[in-house]
Amino acid sequence: MSQGTLFDKVWDLHTVGTLPSGQTQLFIGLHLIHEVTSPQAFAMLRDRGLKVLLPERTVATVDHIVPTDNQARPFADDLAEEMMQAIEQNCQANSITFYNIGSGNQGVVHVIAPEQGLTQPGMTIACGDSHTSTHGAFGAIAFGIGTSQVRDVLASQTLALSKLKVRKIEVNGVLAPGVYAKDVILHIIRTLGVTGGVGYAYEFAGTTFEQMSMEERMTICNMAIEGGARCGYVNPDQVTFDYLKGRDFAPKAADWQQAVAWWQSLRSDADAVYDDLTVFDAADIPPTVTWGITPGQGIGVNQQVPTLDSLPESDRYLAEEAYQYMDLAPGQAIAGTKIDVCFIGSCTNGRISDLREAAKIAQGRHVAEGITAFVVPGSERVKQQAEAEGLDKIFAAAGFEWREAGCSMCLAMNSDKLQGRQISASSSNRNFKGRQGSSSGRTLLMSPAMVAAAAVQGAVTDVRKLL
């Protein structure tokens, strides 16, 4: 088993004890909740006569079901309004900090916690959302959990978990122009597979990650879960500290230097032992697009949909299913595939740097005829900053719709949905069947800049041609 890694250190520091099952009872430093997976958890507490043990360690927002066009209350969707009322009442009854619409702090849960400095190195973080792995970018150990586990954290501030193995994933070198963090993680998942990380935590290391901004690192860790890993993280460094300094909940004054010294001590030791090591060269990573129905079915934008005989035997059944569902033929070039809808946003790629890169492509161009394209900021703060920089005007002039903060079409638990067999160029994290709101809708995952390129060209396009 691994030794001396950040994962081992943080795990040991938060271990309360060993349960009869052999699992670890792990203390959770920060619990994030939203409107979809929390109502049932609070109901379970009430049924058992239990209270929230440490409400000061729980922070709530709304993101999944909130509309991004008209946010007037009551919502047009009765179920969405019911969920909104439930989280408002539950937070008030339990003295939980709640960032509601219009607070200036509302947004996608995995965007608001980092931008406020709630997410910090060395933490254990849990949320009833699979992409909680995002917070590992700060050197935290962050788990997506189910509703019954949300109940457990509310009641006890702990989780019962089995310790993971640790795989070190090194990427070294400089990314070529037009290649982004999204391409890196899609390339990793394509190579290791969507189940390759089962039983593992992924430590992302190497010069490529060291050169990335915090927002790029968040994109990487966000999709660790799509490779089967339970969590992913990057060791904290000066980039981490520079990002956190001065944020709302970051340590202040003398506490800051003390915190930085402790955070540095958590880094994986130079002689740390890993359960596995995989190494990539940044020069080998192209702009990447998914062609199938899992995030692992990806190819370079200038490549062709793989033929069956080029795939391992174990991947062929799913490939045949993907050919049929996506209406793509083996050997077909992915570039030139016609698009109906272009979505820029989500917890993967809805931060200010994502919007800036997409705006560079949109500026001076216009969305192609027949294309619906929209941009959804990851939070109210991101929206405010983008508008201060004039990005909203760039997108509007190019024919994109500029929306309010929320999860939007990433999972379509709101009014933003594909219709029928529409095909979407999406900066989100999942291309599962029906993921974007239509049981027959199709999704191609790519970077925000690639989505913008598809929007102005009307088809999958190599963004490097537009730089």
Secondary structure, DSSP 8 states (H G I E B T S, - for coil): --BSSHHHHHHHHTEEEE-TTS-EEEE-SEEEE-TTTSHHHHHHHHHHT---S-GGGEEEE--SS--SS---SS-SSHHHHHHHHHHHHHHHHTT-EEE-TTSS--B-HHHHHHHTT---TT-EEEESSGGGGGGGGGT-EEEE--HHHHHHHHHHSEEEE---EEEEEEEES---TT--HHHHHHHHHHHH-TTTTTTEEEEEESHHHHTS-HHHHHHHHHTGGGGT-SEEE----HHHHHHHTT-TTS--THHHHHHHHHHHHTS--TT-B-SEEEEEEGGG---EEE-SSSTT-EEETTSB---GGGS-HHHHHHHHHHHHHHT--TT-BSTT-B-SEEEE-HHHH-SHHHHHHHHHHHTT----TT-EEEE--SBHHHHHHHHHTTHHHHHHHTT-EE--SS-GGGT-SSS----TT-EEEE-SS---TTTTS-TT-EEEE--HHHHHHHHHHTB---GGGT-
